[in-house]
């Protein structure tokens, strides 16, 4: 795992922020897609980009890292 990025180096789009918040609440991709009126594939793409931006491999690590940098 790379050195923890500062909150200033992680830039999220409005939609990525929405996805991150819903993932943190424990929602599945299918549920998120229904709530945001987008396809499950779009949710998967946003989640994959979030994992890349935070340099993690799973949702648990994503939430942990987002909390560490003050985004949750």
CHARMM internal coordinates of N, CA and C (Angstrom, degrees):
IC EDIT
DIST 1 N 1 CA 1.4503
DIST 1 CA 1 C 1.5258
ANGL 1 N 1 CA 1 C 107.98
DIST 1 C 2 N 1.3102
ANGL 1 CA 1 C 2 N 116.11
DIHE 1 N 1 CA 1 C 2 N 134.25
DIST 2 N 2 CA 1.4633
ANGL 1 C 2 N 2 CA 120.95
DIHE 1 CA 1 C 2 N 2 CA 178.78
DIST 2 CA 2 C 1.5206
ANGL 2 N 2 CA 2 C 111.02
DIHE 1 C 2 N 2 CA 2 C -70.79
DIST 2 C 3 N 1.3134
ANGL 2 CA 2 C 3 N 114.66
DIHE 2 N 2 CA 2 C 3 N 167.41
DIST 3 N 3 CA 1.4676
ANGL 2 C 3 N 3 CA 120.56
DIHE 2 CA 2 C 3 N 3 CA 176.38
DIST 3 CA 3 C 1.5263
ANGL 3 N 3 CA 3 C 108.75
DIHE 2 C 3 N 3 CA 3 C -58.59
DIST 3 C 4 N 1.3041
ANGL 3 CA 3 C 4 N 116.32
DIHE 3 N 3 CA 3 C 4 N 138.81
DIST 4 N 4 CA 1.4645
ANGL 3 C 4 N 4 CA 122.28
DIHE 3 CA 3 C 4 N 4 CA -179.49
DIST 4 CA 4 C 1.5204
ANGL 4 N 4 CA 4 C 110.64
DIHE 3 C 4 N 4 CA 4 C -56.59
DIST 4 C 5 N 1.3319
ANGL 4 CA 4 C 5 N 115.69
DIHE 4 N 4 CA 4 C 5 N 123.77
DIST 5 N 5 CA 1.4602
ANGL 4 C 5 N 5 CA 120.74
DIHE 4 CA 4 C 5 N 5 CA 178.55
DIST 5 CA 5 C 1.5160
ANGL 5 N 5 CA 5 C 109.86
DIHE 4 C 5 N 5 CA 5 C -74.28
DIST 5 C 6 N 1.3085
ANGL 5 CA 5 C 6 N 115.99
DIHE 5 N 5 CA 5 C 6 N 148.90
DIST 6 N 6 CA 1.4625
ANGL 5 C 6 N 6 CA 119.08
DIHE 5 CA 5 C 6 N 6 CA 177.67
DIST 6 CA 6 C 1.5204
ANGL 6 N 6 CA 6 C 109.29
DIHE 5 C 6 N 6 CA 6 C -76.02
DIST 6 C 7 N 1.3149
ANGL 6 CA 6 C 7 N 116.79
DIHE 6 N 6 CA 6 C 7 N 160.98
DIST 7 N 7 CA 1.4558
ANGL 6 C 7 N 7 CA 121.00
DIHE 6 CA 6 C 7 N 7 CA -179.64
DIST 7 CA 7 C 1.5207
ANGL 7 N 7 CA 7 C 111.27
DIHE 6 C 7 N 7 CA 7 C -62.01
DIST 7 C 8 N 1.3101
ANGL 7 CA 7 C 8 N 117.75
DIHE 7 N 7 CA 7 C 8 N -20.98
DIST 8 N 8 CA 1.4582
ANGL 7 C 8 N 8 CA 121.45
DIHE 7 CA 7 C 8 N 8 CA -177.96
DIST 8 CA 8 C 1.5202
ANGL 8 N 8 CA 8 C 112.61
DIHE 7 C 8 N 8 CA 8 C -80.06
DIST 8 C 9 N 1.3317
ANGL 8 CA 8 C 9 N 118.37
DIHE 8 N 8 CA 8 C 9 N -20.21
DIST 9 N 9 CA 1.4571
ANGL 8 C 9 N 9 CA 120.19
DIHE 8 CA 8 C 9 N 9 CA -177.43
DIST 9 CA 9 C 1.5262
ANGL 9 N 9 CA 9 C 112.23
DIHE 8 C 9 N 9 CA 9 C -94.02
DIST 9 C 10 N 1.3158
ANGL 9 CA 9 C 10 N 118.53
DIHE 9 N 9 CA 9 C 10 N -6.68
DIST 10 N 10 CA 1.4564
ANGL 9 C 10 N 10 CA 121.62
DIHE 9 CA 9 C 10 N 10 CA 179.11
DIST 10 CA 10 C 1.5183
ANGL 10 N 10 CA 10 C 108.50
DIHE 9 C 10 N 10 CA 10 C -104.80
DIST 10 C 11 N 1.3113
ANGL 10 CA 10 C 11 N 114.19
DIHE 10 N 10 CA 10 C 11 N 108.52
DIST 11 N 11 CA 1.4547
ANGL 10 C 11 N 11 CA 120.06
DIHE 10 CA 10 C 11 N 11 CA -178.34
DIST 11 CA 11 C 1.5259
ANGL 11 N 11 CA 11 C 108.66
DIHE 10 C 11 N 11 CA 11 C -106.24
DIST 11 C 12 N 1.3365
ANGL 11 CA 11 C 12 N 116.59
DIHE 11 N 11 CA 11 C 12 N 124.11
DIST 12 N 12 CA 1.4566
ANGL 11 C 12 N 12 CA 121.51
DIHE 11 CA 11 C 12 N 12 CA -178.96
DIST 12 CA 12 C 1.5243
ANGL 12 N 12 CA 12 C 110.39
DIHE 11 C 12 N 12 CA 12 C -114.28
DIST 12 C 13 N 1.3248
ANGL 12 CA 12 C 13 N 114.90
DIHE 12 N 12 CA 12 C 13 N 144.05
DIST 13 N 13 CA 1.4595
ANGL 12 C 13 N 13 CA 119.14
DIHE 12 CA 12 C 13 N 13 CA 172.31
DIST 13 CA 13 C 1.5267
ANGL 13 N 13 CA 13 C 108.25
DIHE 12 C 13 N 13 CA 13 C -75.70
DIST 13 C 14 N 1.3101
ANGL 13 CA 13 C 14 N 116.09
DIHE 13 N 13 CA 13 C 14 N 166.53
DIST 14 N 14 CA 1.4682
ANGL 13 C 14 N 14 CA 120.64
DIHE 13 CA 13 C 14 N 14 CA 177.63
DIST 14 CA 14 C 1.5289
ANGL 14 N 14 CA 14 C 110.10
DIHE 13 C 14 N 14 CA 14 C -57.59
DIST 14 C 15 N 1.3199
ANGL 14 CA 14 C 15 N 117.06
DIHE 14 N 14 CA 14 C 15 N -43.58
DIST 15 N 15 CA 1.4672
ANGL 14 C 15 N 15 CA 120.81
DIHE 14 CA 14 C 15 N 15 CA -178.78
DIST 15 CA 15 C 1.5181
ANGL 15 N 15 CA 15 C 111.35
DIHE 14 C 15 N 15 CA 15 C -67.87
DIST 15 C 16 N 1.3329
ANGL 15 CA 15 C 16 N 118.03
DIHE 15 N 15 CA 15 C 16 N -40.32
DIST 16 N 16 CA 1.4633
ANGL 15 C 16 N 16 CA 120.30
DIHE 15 CA 15 C 16 N 16 CA 176.90
DIST 16 CA 16 C 1.5193
ANGL 16 N 16 CA 16 C 110.28
DIHE 15 C 16 N 16 CA 16 C -61.11
DIST 16 C 17 N 1.3148
ANGL 16 CA 16 C 17 N 116.39
DIHE 16 N 16 CA 16 C 17 N -39.19
DIST 17 N 17 CA 1.4660
ANGL 16 C 17 N 17 CA 120.52
DIHE 16 CA 16 C 17 N 17 CA 178.50
DIST 17 CA 17 C 1.5266
ANGL 17 N 17 CA 17 C 110.86
DIHE 16 C 17 N 17 CA 17 C -63.28
DIST 17 C 18 N 1.3373
ANGL 17 CA 17 C 18 N 115.84
DIHE 17 N 17 CA 17 C 18 N -42.50
DIST 18 N 18 CA 1.4738
ANGL 17 C 18 N 18 CA 120.08
DIHE 17 CA 17 C 18 N 18 CA 177.12
DIST 18 CA 18 C 1.5250
ANGL 18 N 18 CA 18 C 110.78
DIHE 17 C 18 N 18 CA 18 C -61.01
DIST 18 C 19 N 1.3311
ANGL 18 CA 18 C 19 N 115.81
DIHE 18 N 18 CA 18 C 19 N -45.59
DIST 19 N 19 CA 1.4738
ANGL 18 C 19 N 19 CA 120.70
DIHE 18 CA 18 C 19 N 19 CA 179.85
DIST 19 CA 19 C 1.5271
ANGL 19 N 19 CA 19 C 109.59
DIHE 18 C 19 N 19 CA 19 C -62.19
DIST 19 C 20 N 1.3129
ANGL 19 CA 19 C 20 N 117.39
DIHE 19 N 19 CA 19 C 20 N -46.10
DIST 20 N 20 CA 1.4660
ANGL 19 C 20 N 20 CA 121.55
DIHE 19 CA 19 C 20 N 20 CA 179.71
DIST 20 CA 20 C 1.5253
ANGL 20 N 20 CA 20 C 110.52
DIHE 19 C 20 N 20 CA 20 C -57.48
DIST 20 C 21 N 1.3173
ANGL 20 CA 20 C 21 N 117.22
DIHE 20 N 20 CA 20 C 21 N -46.81
DIST 21 N 21 CA 1.4655
ANGL 20 C 21 N 21 CA 120.97
DIHE 20 CA 20 C 21 N 21 CA 179.92
DIST 21 CA 21 C 1.5333
ANGL 21 N 21 CA 21 C 111.15
DIHE 20 C 21 N 21 CA 21 C -61.35
DIST 21 C 22 N 1.3261
ANGL 21 CA 21 C 22 N 116.94
DIHE 21 N 21 CA 21 C 22 N -41.95
DIST 22 N 22 CA 1.4688
ANGL 21 C 22 N 22 CA 120.31
DIHE 21 CA 21 C 22 N 22 CA -178.89
DIST 22 CA 22 C 1.5256
ANGL 22 N 22 CA 22 C 111.76
DIHE 21 C 22 N 22 CA 22 C -71.54
DIST 22 C 23 N 1.3191
ANGL 22 CA 22 C 23 N 117.14
DIHE 22 N 22 CA 22 C 23 N -35.64
DIST 23 N 23 CA 1.4702
ANGL 22 C 23 N 23 CA 120.72
DIHE 22 CA 22 C 23 N 23 CA 175.15
DIST 23 CA 23 C 1.5261
ANGL 23 N 23 CA 23 C 109.28
DIHE 22 C 23 N 23 CA 23 C -63.60
DIST 23 C 24 N 1.3288
ANGL 23 CA 23 C 24 N 116.39
DIHE 23 N 23 CA 23 C 24 N -42.38
DIST 24 N 24 CA 1.4674
ANGL 23 C 24 N 24 CA 121.21
DIHE 23 CA 23 C 24 N 24 CA -179.91
DIST 24 CA 24 C 1.5230
ANGL 24 N 24 CA 24 C 111.59
DIHE 23 C 24 N 24 CA 24 C -61.94
DIST 24 C 25 N 1.3212
ANGL 24 CA 24 C 25 N 116.62
DIHE 24 N 24 CA 24 C 25 N -27.77
DIST 25 N 25 CA 1.4704
ANGL 24 C 25 N 25 CA 120.61
DIHE 24 CA 24 C 25 N 25 CA 177.20
DIST 25 CA 25 C 1.5228
ANGL 25 N 25 CA 25 C 112.66
DIHE 24 C 25 N 25 CA 25 C -82.06
DIST 25 C 26 N 1.3379
ANGL 25 CA 25 C 26 N 116.91
DIHE 25 N 25 CA 25 C 26 N -1.65
DIST 26 N 26 CA 1.4558
ANGL 25 C 26 N 26 CA 121.02
DIHE 25 CA 25 C 26 N 26 CA 176.17
DIST 26 CA 26 C 1.5204
ANGL 26 N 26 CA 26 C 114.69
DIHE 25 C 26 N 26 CA 26 C 90.67
DIST 26 C 27 N 1.3165
ANGL 26 CA 26 C 27 N 117.63
DIHE 26 N 26 CA 26 C 27 N 13.18
DIST 27 N 27 CA 1.4586
ANGL 26 C 27 N 27 CA 121.11
DIHE 26 CA 26 C 27 N 27 CA -179.45
DIST 27 CA 27 C 1.5244
ANGL 27 N 27 CA 27 C 111.31
DIHE 26 C 27 N 27 CA 27 C -74.66
DIST 27 C 28 N 1.3193
ANGL 27 CA 27 C 28 N 116.50
DIHE 27 N 27 CA 27 C 28 N 145.87
DIST 28 N 28 CA 1.4600
ANGL 27 C 28 N 28 CA 122.43
DIHE 27 CA 27 C 28 N 28 CA 175.37
DIST 28 CA 28 C 1.5244
ANGL 28 N 28 CA 28 C 109.43
DIHE 27 C 28 N 28 CA 28 C -82.14
DIST 28 C 29 N 1.3238
ANGL 28 CA 28 C 29 N 116.16
DIHE 28 N 28 CA 28 C 29 N 164.61
DIST 29 N 29 CA 1.4663
ANGL 28 C 29 N 29 CA 120.16
DIHE 28 CA 28 C 29 N 29 CA 177.22
DIST 29 CA 29 C 1.5245
ANGL 29 N 29 CA 29 C 110.84
DIHE 28 C 29 N 29 CA 29 C -58.42
DIST 29 C 30 N 1.3169
ANGL 29 CA 29 C 30 N 116.36
DIHE 29 N 29 CA 29 C 30 N -40.95
DIST 30 N 30 CA 1.4687
ANGL 29 C 30 N 30 CA 120.39
DIHE 29 CA 29 C 30 N 30 CA -179.28
DIST 30 CA 30 C 1.5325
ANGL 30 N 30 CA 30 C 111.01
DIHE 29 C 30 N 30 CA 30 C -62.35
DIST 30 C 31 N 1.3138
ANGL 30 CA 30 C 31 N 116.81
DIHE 30 N 30 CA 30 C 31 N -44.90
DIST 31 N 31 CA 1.4653
ANGL 30 C 31 N 31 CA 120.73
DIHE 30 CA 30 C 31 N 31 CA 179.68
DIST 31 CA 31 C 1.5272
ANGL 31 N 31 CA 31 C 110.95
DIHE 30 C 31 N 31 CA 31 C -66.50
DIST 31 C 32 N 1.3225
ANGL 31 CA 31 C 32 N 116.51
DIHE 31 N 31 CA 31 C 32 N -41.30
DIST 32 N 32 CA 1.4585
ANGL 31 C 32 N 32 CA 120.42
DIHE 31 CA 31 C 32 N 32 CA 178.32
DIST 32 CA 32 C 1.5216
ANGL 32 N 32 CA 32 C 109.74
DIHE 31 C 32 N 32 CA 32 C -61.48
DIST 32 C 33 N 1.3200
ANGL 32 CA 32 C 33 N 117.27
DIHE 32 N 32 CA 32 C 33 N -42.96
DIST 33 N 33 CA 1.4631
ANGL 32 C 33 N 33 CA 120.09
DIHE 32 CA 32 C 33 N 33 CA -179.06
DIST 33 CA 33 C 1.5246
ANGL 33 N 33 CA 33 C 111.26
DIHE 32 C 33 N 33 CA 33 C -61.82
DIST 33 C 34 N 1.3170
ANGL 33 CA 33 C 34 N 117.25
DIHE 33 N 33 CA 33 C 34 N -37.76
DIST 34 N 34 CA 1.4672
ANGL 33 C 34 N 34 CA 120.54
DIHE 33 CA 33 C 34 N 34 CA 177.59
DIST 34 CA 34 C 1.5215
ANGL 34 N 34 CA 34 C 111.46
DIHE 33 C 34 N 34 CA 34 C -69.19
DIST 34 C 35 N 1.3266
ANGL 34 CA 34 C 35 N 117.35
DIHE 34 N 34 CA 34 C 35 N -39.82
DIST 35 N 35 CA 1.4641
ANGL 34 C 35 N 35 CA 121.24
DIHE 34 CA 34 C 35 N 35 CA -178.88
DIST 35 CA 35 C 1.5269
ANGL 35 N 35 CA 35 C 112.26
DIHE 34 C 35 N 35 CA 35 C -67.44
DIST 35 C 36 N 1.3396
ANGL 35 CA 35 C 36 N 116.31
DIHE 35 N 35 CA 35 C 36 N -35.91
DIST 36 N 36 CA 1.4623
ANGL 35 C 36 N 36 CA 120.78
DIHE 35 CA 35 C 36 N 36 CA -175.82
DIST 36 CA 36 C 1.5318
ANGL 36 N 36 CA 36 C 112.76
DIHE 35 C 36 N 36 CA 36 C -99.80
DIST 36 C 37 N 1.3217
ANGL 36 CA 36 C 37 N 116.79
DIHE 36 N 36 CA 36 C 37 N -0.56
DIST 37 N 37 CA 1.4615
ANGL 36 C 37 N 37 CA 122.23
DIHE 36 CA 36 C 37 N 37 CA 179.68
DIST 37 CA 37 C 1.5242
ANGL 37 N 37 CA 37 C 112.18
DIHE 36 C 37 N 37 CA 37 C 57.94
DIST 37 C 38 N 1.3477
ANGL 37 CA 37 C 38 N 114.84
DIHE 37 N 37 CA 37 C 38 N 45.50
DIST 38 N 38 CA 1.4607
ANGL 37 C 38 N 38 CA 121.55
DIHE 37 CA 37 C 38 N 38 CA 175.26
DIST 38 CA 38 C 1.5181
ANGL 38 N 38 CA 38 C 107.89
DIHE 37 C 38 N 38 CA 38 C -131.63
DIST 38 C 39 N 1.3241
ANGL 38 CA 38 C 39 N 117.76
DIHE 38 N 38 CA 38 C 39 N 166.55
DIST 39 N 39 CA 1.4647
ANGL 38 C 39 N 39 CA 120.62
DIHE 38 CA 38 C 39 N 39 CA -177.86
DIST 39 CA 39 C 1.5328
ANGL 39 N 39 CA 39 C 111.15
DIHE 38 C 39 N 39 CA 39 C -74.72
DIST 39 C 40 N 1.3078
ANGL 39 CA 39 C 40 N 115.25
DIHE 39 N 39 CA 39 C 40 N 157.87
DIST 40 N 40 CA 1.4719
ANGL 39 C 40 N 40 CA 120.71
DIHE 39 CA 39 C 40 N 40 CA 176.47
DIST 40 CA 40 C 1.5214
ANGL 40 N 40 CA 40 C 110.37
DIHE 39 C 40 N 40 CA 40 C -61.78
DIST 40 C 41 N 1.3318
ANGL 40 CA 40 C 41 N 116.77
DIHE 40 N 40 CA 40 C 41 N -35.62
DIST 41 N 41 CA 1.4706
ANGL 40 C 41 N 41 CA 120.40
DIHE 40 CA 40 C 41 N 41 CA 178.27
DIST 41 CA 41 C 1.5259
ANGL 41 N 41 CA 41 C 111.17
DIHE 40 C 41 N 41 CA 41 C -62.43
DIST 41 C 42 N 1.3200
ANGL 41 CA 41 C 42 N 116.72
DIHE 41 N 41 CA 41 C 42 N -38.17
DIST 42 N 42 CA 1.4667
ANGL 41 C 42 N 42 CA 120.58
DIHE 41 CA 41 C 42 N 42 CA 178.07
DIST 42 CA 42 C 1.5186
ANGL 42 N 42 CA 42 C 110.50
DIHE 41 C 42 N 42 CA 42 C -65.87
DIST 42 C 43 N 1.3147
ANGL 42 CA 42 C 43 N 116.85
DIHE 42 N 42 CA 42 C 43 N -40.86
DIST 43 N 43 CA 1.4694
ANGL 42 C 43 N 43 CA 120.59
DIHE 42 CA 42 C 43 N 43 CA 177.13
DIST 43 CA 43 C 1.5267
ANGL 43 N 43 CA 43 C 109.50
DIHE 42 C 43 N 43 CA 43 C -62.31
DIST 43 C 44 N 1.3301
ANGL 43 CA 43 C 44 N 117.07
DIHE 43 N 43 CA 43 C 44 N -44.63
DIST 44 N 44 CA 1.4702
ANGL 43 C 44 N 44 CA 121.18
DIHE 43 CA 43 C 44 N 44 CA 179.19
DIST 44 CA 44 C 1.5261
ANGL 44 N 44 CA 44 C 110.83
DIHE 43 C 44 N 44 CA 44 C -59.73
DIST 44 C 45 N 1.3344
ANGL 44 CA 44 C 45 N 116.52
DIHE 44 N 44 CA 44 C 45 N -40.17
DIST 45 N 45 CA 1.4641
ANGL 44 C 45 N 45 CA 120.62
DIHE 44 CA 44 C 45 N 45 CA 178.58
DIST 45 CA 45 C 1.5265
ANGL 45 N 45 CA 45 C 110.80
DIHE 44 C 45 N 45 CA 45 C -63.81
DIST 45 C 46 N 1.3240
ANGL 45 CA 45 C 46 N 116.98
DIHE 45 N 45 CA 45 C 46 N -45.85
DIST 46 N 46 CA 1.4685
ANGL 45 C 46 N 46 CA 120.11
DIHE 45 CA 45 C 46 N 46 CA 178.20
DIST 46 CA 46 C 1.5239
ANGL 46 N 46 CA 46 C 110.83
DIHE 45 C 46 N 46 CA 46 C -62.49
DIST 46 C 47 N 1.3150
ANGL 46 CA 46 C 47 N 117.24
DIHE 46 N 46 CA 46 C 47 N -42.15
DIST 47 N 47 CA 1.4714
ANGL 46 C 47 N 47 CA 120.90
DIHE 46 CA 46 C 47 N 47 CA 179.87
DIST 47 CA 47 C 1.5297
ANGL 47 N 47 CA 47 C 110.01
DIHE 46 C 47 N 47 CA 47 C -63.35
DIST 47 C 48 N 1.3249
ANGL 47 CA 47 C 48 N 116.59
DIHE 47 N 47 CA 47 C 48 N -43.41
DIST 48 N 48 CA 1.4648
ANGL 47 C 48 N 48 CA 121.01
DIHE 47 CA 47 C 48 N 48 CA 179.57
DIST 48 CA 48 C 1.5353
ANGL 48 N 48 CA 48 C 110.41
DIHE 47 C 48 N 48 CA 48 C -61.66
DIST 48 C 49 N 1.3367
ANGL 48 CA 48 C 49 N 117.00
DIHE 48 N 48 CA 48 C 49 N -41.75
DIST 49 N 49 CA 1.4671
ANGL 48 C 49 N 49 CA 120.30
DIHE 48 CA 48 C 49 N 49 CA 178.04
DIST 49 CA 49 C 1.5253
ANGL 49 N 49 CA 49 C 111.45
DIHE 48 C 49 N 49 CA 49 C -65.57
DIST 49 C 50 N 1.3329
ANGL 49 CA 49 C 50 N 116.56
DIHE 49 N 49 CA 49 C 50 N -38.03
DIST 50 N 50 CA 1.4690
ANGL 49 C 50 N 50 CA 119.72
DIHE 49 CA 49 C 50 N 50 CA 176.32
DIST 50 CA 50 C 1.5227
ANGL 50 N 50 CA 50 C 110.84
DIHE 49 C 50 N 50 CA 50 C -62.01
DIST 50 C 51 N 1.3295
ANGL 50 CA 50 C 51 N 116.69
DIHE 50 N 50 CA 50 C 51 N -44.15
DIST 51 N 51 CA 1.4611
ANGL 50 C 51 N 51 CA 120.50
DIHE 50 CA 50 C 51 N 51 CA 178.39
DIST 51 CA 51 C 1.5289
ANGL 51 N 51 CA 51 C 110.40
DIHE 50 C 51 N 51 CA 51 C -58.81
DIST 51 C 52 N 1.3258
ANGL 51 CA 51 C 52 N 116.52
DIHE 51 N 51 CA 51 C 52 N -41.07
DIST 52 N 52 CA 1.4685
ANGL 51 C 52 N 52 CA 120.48
DIHE 51 CA 51 C 52 N 52 CA 179.13
DIST 52 CA 52 C 1.5249
ANGL 52 N 52 CA 52 C 111.09
DIHE 51 C 52 N 52 CA 52 C -67.11
DIST 52 C 53 N 1.3218
ANGL 52 CA 52 C 53 N 116.76
DIHE 52 N 52 CA 52 C 53 N -45.67
DIST 53 N 53 CA 1.4640
ANGL 52 C 53 N 53 CA 120.40
DIHE 52 CA 52 C 53 N 53 CA -178.13
DIST 53 CA 53 C 1.5219
ANGL 53 N 53 CA 53 C 112.07
DIHE 52 C 53 N 53 CA 53 C -61.80
DIST 53 C 54 N 1.3338
ANGL 53 CA 53 C 54 N 116.30
DIHE 53 N 53 CA 53 C 54 N -36.22
DIST 54 N 54 CA 1.4649
ANGL 53 C 54 N 54 CA 120.39
DIHE 53 CA 53 C 54 N 54 CA -179.17
DIST 54 CA 54 C 1.5309
ANGL 54 N 54 CA 54 C 112.24
DIHE 53 C 54 N 54 CA 54 C -92.16
DIST 54 C 55 N 1.3392
ANGL 54 CA 54 C 55 N 115.85
DIHE 54 N 54 CA 54 C 55 N -1.75
DIST 55 N 55 CA 1.4698
ANGL 54 C 55 N 55 CA 122.08
DIHE 54 CA 54 C 55 N 55 CA 177.86
DIST 55 CA 55 C 1.5349
ANGL 55 N 55 CA 55 C 111.78
DIHE 54 C 55 N 55 CA 55 C 56.59
DIST 55 C 56 N 1.3421
ANGL 55 CA 55 C 56 N 114.73
DIHE 55 N 55 CA 55 C 56 N 51.04
DIST 56 N 56 CA 1.4664
ANGL 55 C 56 N 56 CA 121.07
DIHE 55 CA 55 C 56 N 56 CA 178.84
DIST 56 CA 56 C 1.5323
ANGL 56 N 56 CA 56 C 109.25
DIHE 55 C 56 N 56 CA 56 C -131.49
DIST 56 C 57 N 1.3406
ANGL 56 CA 56 C 57 N 115.75
DIHE 56 N 56 CA 56 C 57 N 169.81
DIST 57 N 57 CA 1.4570
ANGL 56 C 57 N 57 CA 120.62
DIHE 56 CA 56 C 57 N 57 CA -175.18
DIST 57 CA 57 C 1.5179
ANGL 57 N 57 CA 57 C 115.02
DIHE 56 C 57 N 57 CA 57 C -111.43
DIST 57 C 58 N 1.3314
ANGL 57 CA 57 C 58 N 118.48
DIHE 57 N 57 CA 57 C 58 N -8.79
DIST 58 N 58 CA 1.4629
ANGL 57 C 58 N 58 CA 119.92
DIHE 57 CA 57 C 58 N 58 CA -179.14
DIST 58 CA 58 C 1.5263
ANGL 58 N 58 CA 58 C 110.56
DIHE 57 C 58 N 58 CA 58 C -152.41
DIST 58 C 59 N 1.3168
ANGL 58 CA 58 C 59 N 114.71
DIHE 58 N 58 CA 58 C 59 N 168.34
DIST 59 N 59 CA 1.4713
ANGL 58 C 59 N 59 CA 120.63
DIHE 58 CA 58 C 59 N 59 CA -174.74
DIST 59 CA 59 C 1.5212
ANGL 59 N 59 CA 59 C 112.72
DIHE 58 C 59 N 59 CA 59 C -65.55
DIST 59 C 60 N 1.3168
ANGL 59 CA 59 C 60 N 117.25
DIHE 59 N 59 CA 59 C 60 N -34.97
DIST 60 N 60 CA 1.4663
ANGL 59 C 60 N 60 CA 120.11
DIHE 59 CA 59 C 60 N 60 CA 178.93
DIST 60 CA 60 C 1.5306
ANGL 60 N 60 CA 60 C 109.96
DIHE 59 C 60 N 60 CA 60 C -61.69
DIST 60 C 61 N 1.3241
ANGL 60 CA 60 C 61 N 116.18
DIHE 60 N 60 CA 60 C 61 N -46.67
DIST 61 N 61 CA 1.4578
ANGL 60 C 61 N 61 CA 120.91
DIHE 60 CA 60 C 61 N 61 CA 178.73
DIST 61 CA 61 C 1.5293
ANGL 61 N 61 CA 61 C 110.95
DIHE 60 C 61 N 61 CA 61 C -66.22
DIST 61 C 62 N 1.3274
ANGL 61 CA 61 C 62 N 116.81
DIHE 61 N 61 CA 61 C 62 N -34.28
DIST 62 N 62 CA 1.4618
ANGL 61 C 62 N 62 CA 121.73
DIHE 61 CA 61 C 62 N 62 CA 177.37
DIST 62 CA 62 C 1.5254
ANGL 62 N 62 CA 62 C 110.35
DIHE 61 C 62 N 62 CA 62 C -60.33
DIST 62 C 63 N 1.3212
ANGL 62 CA 62 C 63 N 116.58
DIHE 62 N 62 CA 62 C 63 N -48.38
DIST 63 N 63 CA 1.4605
ANGL 62 C 63 N 63 CA 120.98
DIHE 62 CA 62 C 63 N 63 CA -179.06
DIST 63 CA 63 C 1.5226
ANGL 63 N 63 CA 63 C 110.52
DIHE 62 C 63 N 63 CA 63 C -65.59
DIST 63 C 64 N 1.3239
ANGL 63 CA 63 C 64 N 116.91
DIHE 63 N 63 CA 63 C 64 N -41.87
DIST 64 N 64 CA 1.4597
ANGL 63 C 64 N 64 CA 121.25
DIHE 63 CA 63 C 64 N 64 CA 178.51
DIST 64 CA 64 C 1.5320
ANGL 64 N 64 CA 64 C 110.05
DIHE 63 C 64 N 64 CA 64 C -59.29
DIST 64 C 65 N 1.3335
ANGL 64 CA 64 C 65 N 116.39
DIHE 64 N 64 CA 64 C 65 N -49.03
DIST 65 N 65 CA 1.4634
ANGL 64 C 65 N 65 CA 121.12
DIHE 64 CA 64 C 65 N 65 CA -178.19
DIST 65 CA 65 C 1.5223
ANGL 65 N 65 CA 65 C 111.15
DIHE 64 C 65 N 65 CA 65 C -64.78
DIST 65 C 66 N 1.3419
ANGL 65 CA 65 C 66 N 117.10
DIHE 65 N 65 CA 65 C 66 N -41.19
DIST 66 N 66 CA 1.4711
ANGL 65 C 66 N 66 CA 120.43
DIHE 65 CA 65 C 66 N 66 CA 179.29
DIST 66 CA 66 C 1.5361
ANGL 66 N 66 CA 66 C 110.54
DIHE 65 C 66 N 66 CA 66 C -62.31
DIST 66 C 67 N 1.3168
ANGL 66 CA 66 C 67 N 116.47
DIHE 66 N 66 CA 66 C 67 N -37.21
DIST 67 N 67 CA 1.4748
ANGL 66 C 67 N 67 CA 120.22
DIHE 66 CA 66 C 67 N 67 CA 176.98
DIST 67 CA 67 C 1.5306
ANGL 67 N 67 CA 67 C 109.92
DIHE 66 C 67 N 67 CA 67 C -67.48
DIST 67 C 68 N 1.3281
ANGL 67 CA 67 C 68 N 117.22
DIHE 67 N 67 CA 67 C 68 N -42.51
DIST 68 N 68 CA 1.4600
ANGL 67 C 68 N 68 CA 120.97
DIHE 67 CA 67 C 68 N 68 CA -177.99
DIST 68 CA 68 C 1.5145
ANGL 68 N 68 CA 68 C 112.41
DIHE 67 C 68 N 68 CA 68 C -61.80
DIST 68 C 69 N 1.3415
ANGL 68 CA 68 C 69 N 116.94
DIHE 68 N 68 CA 68 C 69 N -33.93
DIST 69 N 69 CA 1.4674
ANGL 68 C 69 N 69 CA 119.08
DIHE 68 CA 68 C 69 N 69 CA -178.30
DIST 69 CA 69 C 1.5274
ANGL 69 N 69 CA 69 C 112.17
DIHE 68 C 69 N 69 CA 69 C -95.23
DIST 69 C 70 N 1.3346
ANGL 69 CA 69 C 70 N 115.83
DIHE 69 N 69 CA 69 C 70 N 5.15
DIST 70 N 70 CA 1.4514
ANGL 69 C 70 N 70 CA 120.08
DIHE 69 CA 69 C 70 N 70 CA 173.35
DIST 70 CA 70 C 1.5201
ANGL 70 N 70 CA 70 C 115.79
DIHE 69 C 70 N 70 CA 70 C 84.10
DIST 70 C 71 N 1.3199
ANGL 70 CA 70 C 71 N 118.17
DIHE 70 N 70 CA 70 C 71 N 18.36
DIST 71 N 71 CA 1.4617
ANGL 70 C 71 N 71 CA 120.60
DIHE 70 CA 70 C 71 N 71 CA 179.18
DIST 71 CA 71 C 1.5284
ANGL 71 N 71 CA 71 C 112.49
DIHE 70 C 71 N 71 CA 71 C -90.94
DIST 71 C 72 N 1.2989
ANGL 71 CA 71 C 72 N 117.39
DIHE 71 N 71 CA 71 C 72 N -10.26
DIST 72 N 72 CA 1.4829
ANGL 71 C 72 N 72 CA 122.03
DIHE 71 CA 71 C 72 N 72 CA 175.74
DIST 72 CA 72 C 1.5150
ANGL 72 N 72 CA 72 C 108.43
DIHE 71 C 72 N 72 CA 72 C -131.46
END
COOR INIT
IC SEED 1 N 1 CA 1 C
IC BUILD
